[in-house]
Amino acid sequence: MNMTSCVVVVGYNGGRVHDIQKLRDLCKSMYDARLVLLVEHIQPHDDQVADHVCSTSLAENDVAASLELVVGCLKADRWKLIGVLPFSDRGVVLGAALASHFGLPGITQAQARAGLDKQVLRKLEASATTAPEDYRPVASIRVESLAELRQRVIELGGKAFIKPACEGASRGCRVIRHPSECDEAWQALKPYLEGGIVLEELIQNAREFSWDFVAGSTWITEKTTTDGAYRAEIQQVVPAPLTPDAQIRLMAAGRHMAGLVSQDNGAWHNEVFYRANHRTSAVETNMRPGGMHIWDLAKRAFVDFDPWERWIRWAVEGQIDSYDPVPRGYCGIRLLRATAVGLLRDVPDIQALARSMDIDLEEAVLTKRIGDSVTALVKDNFSFIGHIVLFNEDYQQLGNDLLRLAEAIESRVGITSLASPARVWS
């Protein structure tokens, strides 16, 4: 009986289901290979976007048992594994173990821990003997209790940034502007205690970017985050509009962060601060494709460039090609917010609205359905109701159009309030 070639995708967050379909189509067209998806909990759409779905733990402590389970499943169903794609932070360690076991391109389990636990990079950073001249590590410490949190915030001057050590999508990330806010912040982060809580100095007057890498190609993405207590990414633009000097500094920071961990990884999404004094600092490293459709933005923004194709080729053939993608313009995504708390009642025709504003719309997606609960308080990337994608050769025009169209859509979204009716006294 013949074996069927397959590529394994390890983990994904629920919002990226369409990316799995994209990877499946490419695996088929490039290598006549099927896509096997490894997840912790099988979701309703998984079997529609993958050729086979396998459920297993992605926890670091369970890697040996999960590896044995997956190897057994592949053998029993006569799958021939030709490539491994770690697609979530929780999936990087098992992905590394699978690649090592089968002798495929990838990194070691020890290296993969930096993609899962934000503190690992900080330890590597602290022990590094060399770094770019303008690179500055961020003060960072793991906190174990509310009392320790209060003490550390005071030591940091009364302001800090707190986040889970092992989460993505901006979950749990929030600013502490005064020690009195520690109690509320600690309560909000209780669901993440098992994975650890990280407290860092609050970087102010800085812009945030990411150094995105796939199989030897790199670019800088501009990131915009929400204001307020919680910090979630609301807008990304590829490529970031930078002076030559800023481009060099950010590229150096991203490469330094990757070099601290491994030269062998196929995909990086290293988040970097560019401070007011032109110094750079690492926010965190992610050893998988960036979220918020950054790779899709890159595909539109650069000439003849497909990050997904390059990633698969790396996973199967180990191909690293030092190629700087050539921009043809700027592509940006902006997430859409609800303006009130309640149930989604109706949404405007975004295509028609864009046309009426003389804006060329690349893509518009609503992730909330009529009747779903929505909130004006954005706590993470899953609090938004959808997104728009625009392309423009002019960066300034792109930014203006993203903001104009997003505000026009948000003001026309109908929300049924769930507030209790006022009591009438007789």
Long-range contacts (C-beta under 8 A, 24 or more apart in sequence): 1-78, 2-78, 3-78, 3-79, 3-80, 4-34, 4-78, 4-79, 4-80, 5-31, 5-32, 5-33, 5-34, 5-79, 5-80, 5-82, 6-33, 6-34, 6-35, 6-36, 6-51, 6-52, 6-74, 6-79, 6-80, 6-81, 6-82, 7-31, 7-33, 7-34, 7-35, 7-36, 7-81, 7-82, 7-83, 7-84, 7-85, 7-312, 7-315, 7-316, 8-35, 8-36, 8-37, 8-38, 8-70, 8-74, 8-81, 8-83, 8-84, 8-85, 8-95, 8-98, 9-35, 9-36, 9-37, 9-38, 9-50, 9-85, 9-87, 10-38, 10-58, 10-84, 10-85, 10-86, 10-87, 10-88, 10-91, 10-92, 10-94, 10-95, 10-98, 11-38, 11-39, 11-40, 11-58, 11-86, 11-87, 11-88, 11-89, 11-90, 11-91, 11-94, 11-95, 12-37, 12-39, 12-87, 12-88, 12-91, 13-88, 13-168, 13-169, 13-291, 14-43, 15-169, 15-291, 15-367, 15-381, 15-382, 16-87, 16-291, 17-43, 17-45, 17-46, 17-49, 18-49, 19-87, 19-289, 19-308, 20-46, 20-49, 20-50, 20-87, 21-49, 22-308, 23-85, 23-308, 23-312, 24-49, 24-50, 24-51, 26-308, 26-309, 26-312, 27-83, 27-312, 30-309, 30-312, 30-313, 30-316, 31-82, 31-83, 31-312, 31-316, 33-82, 33-83, 33-316, 34-79, 36-74, 36-79, 38-70, 38-91, 38-94, 40-90, 52-77, 52-79, 56-94, 58-88, 58-90, 58-91, 58-93, 58-94, 59-90, 60-93, 60-113, 60-116, 63-93, 63-94, 63-97, 63-109, 64-97, 66-94, 66-97, 67-94, 67-97, 67-98, 67-101, 70-94, 70-98, 71-101, 82-316, 83-312, 83-315, 83-316, 84-315, 85-311, 85-312, 85-315, 86-112, 86-115, 86-287, 86-288, 87-288, 87-289, 88-168, 88-288, 89-115, 89-116, 89-166, 89-167, 89-168, 89-286, 89-287, 89-288, 90-116, 90-166, 91-288, 92-116, 92-287, 92-288, 104-315, 104-316, 105-264, 105-266, 105-314, 105-315, 105-316, 105-317, 105-318, 106-264, 106-265, 106-266, 106-315, 107-261, 107-262, 107-264, 107-265, 107-287, 108-262, 111-261, 111-262, 111-264, 111-265, 112-287, 114-260, 114-261, 114-285, 114-287, 115-261, 115-285, 115-286, 115-287, 115-288, 116-166, 117-165, 117-166, 117-195, 117-196, 118-163, 118-165, 118-166, 118-198, 118-284, 119-165, 119-196, 119-198, 121-257, 121-260, 121-261, 121-282, 121-284, 121-285, 124-260, 124-261, 125-257, 125-260, 125-282, 128-256, 128-260, 131-256, 132-249, 132-252, 132-253, 132-256, 132-280, 134-249, 134-252, 134-278, 134-279, 134-280, 135-252, 135-253, 135-256, 135-279, 135-280, 135-281, 136-275, 136-279, 136-280, 136-281, 137-281, 137-282, 138-200, 138-201, 138-203, 138-273, 138-281, 138-282, 138-283, 139-200, 139-201, 140-198, 140-199, 140-200, 140-201, 141-198, 141-199, 141-200, 142-196, 142-197, 142-198, 142-199, 143-197, 143-198, 143-199, 144-197, 146-182, 146-183, 146-186, 149-182, 149-185, 149-186, 149-197, 149-199, 150-179, 150-182, 152-199, 153-179, 153-182, 153-199, 154-179, 156-199, 156-201, 156-202, 159-202, 160-199, 160-200, 160-201, 160-202, 161-199, 161-200, 161-201, 161-202, 161-203, 161-231, 162-189, 162-197, 162-198, 162-199, 162-200, 163-197, 163-198, 163-200, 164-189, 164-192, 164-195, 164-196, 164-197, 164-198, 165-192, 165-195, 165-196, 165-197, 165-198, 166-192, 166-195, 166-196, 167-192, 167-195, 168-286, 168-291, 169-291, 169-380, 169-381, 169-382, 170-225, 170-230, 170-231, 170-232, 170-233, 170-380, 170-381, 171-379, 171-380, 171-381, 171-382, 172-380, 173-230, 173-231, 173-232, 173-380, 174-229, 174-230, 174-231, 175-202, 175-228, 175-229, 175-230, 175-231, 176-202, 177-202, 181-229, 203-273, 203-275, 203-281, 205-275, 205-276, 206-273, 206-274, 206-275, 206-276, 206-281, 207-273, 207-274, 208-271, 208-272, 208-273, 208-274, 208-283, 209-240, 209-250, 209-271, 209-272, 209-274, 210-254, 210-269, 210-270, 210-271, 210-272, 210-290, 210-294, 211-250, 211-251, 211-253, 211-254, 211-255, 211-257, 211-258, 211-268, 211-269, 211-270, 211-272, 212-238, 212-268, 212-269, 212-270, 212-290, 212-294, 212-295, 212-298, 213-254, 213-258, 213-267, 213-268, 213-269, 213-270, 214-266, 214-267, 214-268, 214-289, 214-295, 214-307, 214-310, 214-311, 214-314, 215-266, 215-267, 215-310, 215-311, 215-313, 215-314, 215-319, 215-320, 215-321, 216-310, 216-320, 216-321, 216-322, 216-323, 217-305, 217-307, 217-310, 217-321, 217-322, 217-323, 217-324, 217-325, 218-251, 218-254, 218-255, 218-324, 219-298, 219-302, 219-325, 220-247, 220-250, 220-251, 220-254, 221-290, 221-294, 221-297, 223-271, 226-378, 228-378, 230-377, 230-378, 230-379, 230-380, 232-378, 232-379, 232-380, 232-381, 232-383, 232-384, 233-291, 233-292, 233-335, 233-381, 234-334, 234-335, 234-337, 234-378, 234-384, 235-332, 235-333, 235-334, 235-335, 235-402, 236-292, 236-293, 236-294, 236-297, 236-332, 236-333, 237-297, 237-330, 237-331, 237-332, 237-395, 237-398, 237-399, 238-294, 238-297, 238-298, 238-301, 238-302, 238-330, 238-331, 238-332, 239-298, 239-301, 239-302, 239-327, 239-330, 241-330, 241-395, 245-278, 246-274, 246-278, 249-274, 249-278, 249-279, 249-280, 250-274, 250-280, 252-280, 253-280, 253-281, 253-282, 257-282, 257-285, 258-285, 261-285, 261-287, 266-311, 266-314, 266-315, 266-320, 267-311, 267-314, 269-294, 291-381, 292-333, 292-335, 292-381, 292-387, 293-333, 293-387, 293-389, 296-389, 297-331, 297-332, 297-333, 297-389, 298-325, 298-331, 300-331, 300-362, 300-389, 300-391, 301-327, 301-328, 301-329, 301-330, 301-331, 301-391, 302-326, 302-327, 302-328, 303-327, 303-328, 328-393, 329-391, 329-392, 329-393, 329-394, 330-391, 330-392, 330-393, 330-394, 330-395, 330-398, 331-362, 331-389, 331-390, 331-391, 331-398, 332-389, 332-390, 332-391, 332-398, 332-399, 332-402, 333-387, 333-388, 333-389, 334-387, 334-388, 334-402, 334-403, 334-405, 334-406, 335-381, 335-384, 335-386, 335-387, 336-366, 336-384, 336-385, 336-386, 336-387, 336-388, 336-406, 336-409, 336-410, 336-413, 337-376, 337-378, 337-383, 337-384, 337-385, 337-410, 338-368, 338-374, 338-375, 338-376, 338-385, 338-410, 338-413, 338-415, 339-376, 339-410, 339-411, 339-413, 339-415, 340-374, 340-376, 340-415, 340-417, 341-374, 341-375, 341-376, 341-377, 341-415, 341-417, 341-418, 341-419, 342-373, 342-374, 342-415, 342-416, 342-417, 342-418, 342-419, 343-371, 343-372, 343-373, 343-374, 343-415, 343-416, 343-418, 344-368, 344-369, 344-370, 344-371, 344-372, 344-373, 344-374, 344-385, 344-413, 344-414, 344-415, 345-370, 345-414, 345-415, 345-416, 346-370, 346-413, 346-414, 347-409, 347-412, 347-413, 347-414, 348-408, 348-409, 348-412, 348-413, 350-388, 350-405, 350-409, 353-405, 353-408, 353-409, 353-412, 354-388, 354-405, 357-401, 357-404, 357-405, 357-408, 359-390, 359-401, 359-404, 359-405, 360-390, 360-391, 360-392, 361-388, 361-389, 361-390, 361-405, 362-389, 362-390, 362-391, 363-387, 363-388, 363-389, 364-388, 364-389, 374-415, 385-413
